Amino acid sequence: MSAAPSAPLDLSEPRSLHVVGVGGPGMSAIAIVLAEMGHTVSGSDMRERTVLDRVRAAGVEVHVGHSRSLVHGRDAITWSTAIPERNIERDEADQLGVLSMHRSGMLASICALTKSLAVAGTHGKTSTTSMLMLILAEAGLRPGFVIGGDVTDMGTGAQWTGGEWLVVEADESDGTHLQLPLHGTILTNVEIDHLDYYGTPEAIFDGFDRYLSQIEGPKVVCIDDPGAARVAQRHDVITYGTAAGADFRIVSVRPGSASFVFDVLHHGELLGEVSLPLRGMHNVRNATAALAMAVTIGVPFATAVAALAKFGGVARRFDIRGVDAGVTLVDCYAHLPGEIAADLAAARGSGDGWKRVVAVFQPNRFNRMAVMWPDYRDAFVDADVVVLTDIYASGTTPIPGITGKLLVNAVLDANPRSRVVWMPGRTELVEFLARELREGDVCVSMGCGDIAVLPDEVMARRGELRGEPSAVGPAIARQSSE
């Protein structure tokens, strides 16, 4: 067992803190929690964003634009991987000797004040973290939480309650998960990603292996996922999934309209029935993960079931943005092959009666696509029409020969009868979808770039084609949420 990480900053007494890049999804959550803990918090970002209104409401002094003066008088500043070392606020902190720490250090300092439960894995973290938090809240445990997306039931992705428990999303993209002092964890899956940080696939597995070795409390791992099962082999874990040997086993799965009902066995004994108002087997597994952790720490099964039955979802996770003349438009954060396949399978088997599944995918990051483009070949098998766009940079540098056309070739080589449409330009993409989509279709647009506003653009254009005045203004905040 490796030693648990320690906190770099004692947050048990009031501090004056500054958050660089406070509009980022992870940083806004940290800023909100720090302010709710009672610290004096300021933050800066390059541009105005919708999330900053929520950050201000929490008591954070927000500045649009960076300035060296914002560092003066601070006990510490924190920043994410997206903030370059040359940033003037980071530079000023270094010159003044102000403690300057990556977001992982600040999150670790927050976790150190509670019994913290984390959800880790290549995907499924946000939904599973949200479910676990709501189960603990249903049990009256008043959990705090730091989550990478807004929980529909809470209207926010972060809250500090001062309770015994804190539920956090443990991000592996920059090694944050390895820095957190945790009581327990859920591991949803392990797939190849973030090679720009890890270098090799083996390093990713080694990182998750070290992560599990640092945790003395419950480790709940998905036995259905080959990567997670491989990492779990060296550890004393609690398993969940559909596999026969799972400690918490999913059986008798019955799909309904936008929902699933299933039973859960614990060591072969029936715990009872779960009703989940979400589509997709991946969400059945996520719900079982949250349930397994909750039951393991003493929450009654019936309490967990009651919370899951009311779960309203998470922003940008199979988020139905509108229905236009019989066409359902869905926005999804999915950007890895496994996520895409899961969401399209959810659409195909949802019970909503959709006639065609139209998948739209915007690849993200040139360095990711340079390595991973062959892995997308079978990600779209549940779609009737596949529409692929060019790559959204997310701050990465273009690489000669690396374009979205690589994914087109990969999908067609593996599935030559698939209908695949290459639409690199946004104007052409919106026009194509506005004219192609017909009654009974579900259009699932996926990615972590500016694809998030595509459903609104398509609905507006369809209205224009019908001669209706546009009700949608210019799209704002087109930014990567990754």
HELIX and SHEET records of a PDB file:
HELIX    1   1 PRO A   25  GLU A   36  1                                  12    
HELIX    2   2 VAL A   51  ALA A   57  1                                   7    
HELIX    3   3 ARG A   68  VAL A   71  5                                   4    
HELIX    4   4 ILE A   88  LEU A   96  1                                   9    
HELIX    5   5 ARG A  103  CYS A  111  1                                   9    
HELIX    6   6 LYS A  125  GLU A  138  1                                  14    
HELIX    7   7 THR A  176  GLN A  179  5                                   4    
HELIX    8   8 LEU A  195  TYR A  198  1                                   4    
HELIX    9   9 PRO A  201  SER A  213  1                                  13    
HELIX   10  10 PRO A  226  ALA A  232  1                                   7    
HELIX   11  11 MET A  281  THR A  296  1                                  16    
HELIX   12  12 PHE A  301  ALA A  309  1                                   9    
HELIX   13  13 PRO A  337  ARG A  348  1                                  12    
HELIX   14  14 PHE A  366  MET A  372  1                                   7    
HELIX   15  15 TRP A  373  TYR A  376  5                                   4    
HELIX   16  16 LYS A  405  ALA A  414  1                                  10    
HELIX   17  17 ARG A  426  GLU A  436  1                                  11    
HELIX   18  18 ASP A  450  VAL A  453  5                                   4    
HELIX   19  19 LEU A  454  LEU A  465  1                                  12    
SHEET    1   A 5 GLU A  61  VAL A  64  0                                        
SHEET    2   A 5 THR A  40  ASP A  45  1                                        
SHEET    3   A 5 SER A  16  VAL A  20  1                                        
SHEET    4   A 5 ALA A  76  TRP A  79  1                                        
SHEET    5   A 5 LEU A  99  HIS A 102  1                                        
SHEET    1   B10 THR A 156  GLN A 159  0                                        
SHEET    2   B10 GLY A 144  VAL A 151 -1                                        
SHEET    3   B10 TRP A 165  GLU A 169  1                                        
SHEET    4   B10 LYS A 115  ALA A 120  1                                        
SHEET    5   B10 GLY A 184  LEU A 187  1                                        
SHEET    6   B10 LYS A 219  CYS A 222  1                                        
SHEET    7   B10 ILE A 238  GLY A 241  1                                        
SHEET    8   B10 PHE A 248  GLY A 256  1                                        
SHEET    9   B10 SER A 259  HIS A 266 -1                                        
SHEET   10   B10 GLU A 269  LEU A 276 -1                                        
SHEET    1   C 6 ASP A 319  ASP A 324  0                                        
SHEET    2   C 6 VAL A 327  CYS A 332 -1                                        
SHEET    3   C 6 ASP A 441  MET A 446  1                                        
SHEET    4   C 6 ARG A 356  PHE A 361  1                                        
SHEET    5   C 6 VAL A 385  LEU A 388  1                                        
SHEET    6   C 6 VAL A 420  TRP A 422  1                                        
END                                                                             
